Amino acid sequence: MGAKIIGTGSCLPATVVTNDDLAKIMDTSDEWISSRTGIRERHLVKEETTASMSAEAARRAMDNAGITAEEIDLIIVGTLSADHVTPSCACEVQAQIGAKNAVAFDINAACAGFMFALNIANAYLQTNTYRTALILGAETLSKIMDWNDRSTCVLFGDGAGAAIVRAEEGSVGVLAFDQGSDGVKGGVLACEGRSNNNPLVETSKELAYVHMDGQEVYKFAVTAVPYSLQKTIQAAGLTVEDIDYFALHQANIRILQSVAKRLKAAEEKFPISLDHCGNISAASVPILLDEMNRKGMLKPGMKIALSGFGGGLTWASAVIEW
Ligand code: UT7
């Protein structure tokens, strides 16, 4: 039994904010942002929400897969920026698309969220618990950015990506998977939640924003990601040369170049979306995959290596057959 991706979709907010736009409101420049990261613009929400972008990405993925909402029996959203503490984003998506037969829940594995969702769906599908899963990565990161901290706010964007994964007899789908966490180093990329709020304690009313030690996260990424990919490719019984594309989390073009170098893989095999999307945490991998799919880059039988990495710290890789 293979857990195969049979459709993809994505949704970006309508408003595009360029590096030059940011340079008008803070002490930064297109030169600094694009040379350090490869990012040129990002989409930021005005009216859109994490759930509304997710529902739209889901509709496009269902359309691409040629399935109806009633066929979906599992919805998992990887997100750290859901609109509400409860209901979950997945339950909101269920309601908005009319997937009345699905069980729906969110998971938080930061930038590895979509990859963790893929692995969870794969486990359910392999054991015949469910047949058709809708998995998403979706974020409205602009609401948890400190817009006075130029070292983080210029890096991130908003958006959602989705995939339909179906259990298919005789197909391969997910060939191998690796995932891990290192909670001890969680402080290098963090966002506080709500503080205590009961009559026994003094309450801080400070708003919670993302703070990141960029250089520590960078070092983690360029070490953990090639190792995880190498391990997954080997577990799939393949070599780096067998991989047609590496669809990785889009944090920084220099990270992608470094991973390519460490794996001795051609940079052309690392498609990018960060130039026009920025870093959208859990949404990066599924948006990139959808762009590749819609450009006709993905042909049946191709081997794609996927990897997400970030807050937690968390990381996850998979090798799939398209
Ligand atoms: O999705 C989760 C995974 N996240 C990541 O993978 C992020 C990984 N880290 C990175 O991509 C990089 O570390 C950054 C892009 C975040 C930062 O690049 P860097 O080369 O490590 O820069 P830096 O933090 O060392 O800052 C260098 C200089 C500093 O000035 P001084 O102290 O050298 O005078 C900063 O104040 O750049 C300054 N700076 C800026 N200048 C203009 C920081 N942010 C900006 C900015 N515009 N937006």
Residues whose N, C-alpha, C, O or C-beta is under 5 A from the ligand:
A	BS01	UT7	D27 T28 S29 W32 R36 T37 C111 R150 S151 V154 G214 Q215 V217 Y218 A221 A251 N252 N279 F309 G310 G311
